[in-house]
Amino acid sequence: MSMVGWIILGLISGFIASKVVNKQGDGLLLDIVLGVVGAFVGGFVFSMFGAHGVTGLNLYSLVVAVVGAIVVLVIYHAVFGRRTA
């Protein structure tokens, strides 16, 4: 998949995941990074269960990336949750 494909997939999946977890977007750059990292994490998780990871710029890959991004966000919020000083 091309670099532009990864950016588009990352933006869409990162935005959807941040809306599901945070109820708001996290910004353009952070949504792209979250989506791309989520695509790798989702691909790893799906392959553990015998399914395919990201296969290109399609609906299945979007679902894989969104699931991975949600996992990344949940872990992030568990580790770096709301801290008061």
C-alpha positions as CSV (number, residue, x, y, z in Angstrom):
1,M,0.0,0.0,0.0
2,S,1.3,3.5,-0.8
3,M,2.2,6.2,1.7
4,V,-0.9,8.1,0.7
5,G,-3.0,5.0,1.3
6,W,-1.6,4.6,4.8
7,I,-2.3,8.3,5.6
8,I,-5.9,8.1,4.4
9,L,-6.5,4.8,6.2
10,G,-4.8,6.3,9.3
11,L,-6.8,9.5,9.3
12,I,-10.2,7.8,8.9
13,S,-9.5,5.0,11.3
14,G,-7.9,7.3,13.9
15,F,-10.8,9.7,13.7
16,I,-13.4,6.9,14.2
17,A,-11.5,5.4,17.1
18,S,-11.0,8.7,18.9
19,K,-14.7,9.4,18.4
20,V,-15.6,6.0,19.9
21,V,-13.2,6.3,22.9
22,N,-13.0,10.0,23.6
23,K,-16.2,11.3,22.0
24,Q,-14.1,13.9,20.2
25,G,-11.3,13.9,17.6
26,D,-7.7,14.3,18.6
27,G,-6.5,16.5,15.8
28,L,-5.4,15.8,12.3
29,L,-1.8,14.7,12.9
30,L,-2.6,12.6,16.1
31,D,-5.5,10.9,14.3
32,I,-3.3,9.9,11.4
33,V,-0.6,8.5,13.7
34,L,-3.2,6.8,15.9
35,G,-4.7,5.2,12.8
36,V,-1.4,4.0,11.4
37,V,-0.3,2.6,14.7
38,G,-3.8,1.1,15.1
39,A,-3.4,-0.6,11.7
40,F,-0.2,-2.3,12.9
41,V,-1.7,-3.3,16.2
42,G,-5.0,-4.4,14.6
43,G,-3.1,-6.5,12.1
44,F,-1.2,-8.2,14.9
45,V,-4.3,-8.9,16.9
46,F,-6.3,-10.2,13.9
47,S,-3.4,-12.4,12.9
48,M,-3.3,-13.9,16.4
49,F,-6.8,-15.1,15.7
50,G,-6.1,-16.5,12.3
51,A,-7.5,-13.6,10.2
52,H,-5.6,-11.3,7.8
53,G,-4.2,-7.9,8.8
54,V,-4.4,-4.8,6.7
55,T,-4.8,-5.9,3.0
56,G,-5.0,-2.5,1.3
57,L,-7.3,0.6,1.3
58,N,-10.7,-1.2,1.8
59,L,-13.4,-1.7,4.3
60,Y,-11.9,-4.7,5.9
61,S,-8.6,-2.9,6.5
62,L,-10.5,0.0,7.9
63,V,-12.2,-2.3,10.5
64,V,-8.8,-3.8,11.4
65,A,-7.2,-0.4,11.8
66,V,-10.2,1.0,13.9
67,V,-10.1,-2.0,16.2
68,G,-6.3,-1.6,16.6
69,A,-6.6,2.1,17.3
70,I,-9.3,1.5,19.9
71,V,-7.0,-1.0,21.6
72,V,-4.2,1.6,21.5
73,L,-6.4,4.3,22.9
74,V,-7.8,2.1,25.7
75,I,-4.2,1.1,26.8
76,Y,-3.1,4.7,26.5
77,H,-5.9,6.0,28.7
78,A,-5.3,3.2,31.2
79,V,-1.6,4.1,31.6
80,F,-1.7,7.8,31.2
81,G,-5.3,8.4,32.3
82,R,-6.5,11.6,34.0
83,R,-3.9,12.5,36.6
84,T,-4.3,15.3,39.1
85,A,-1.4,17.2,40.5
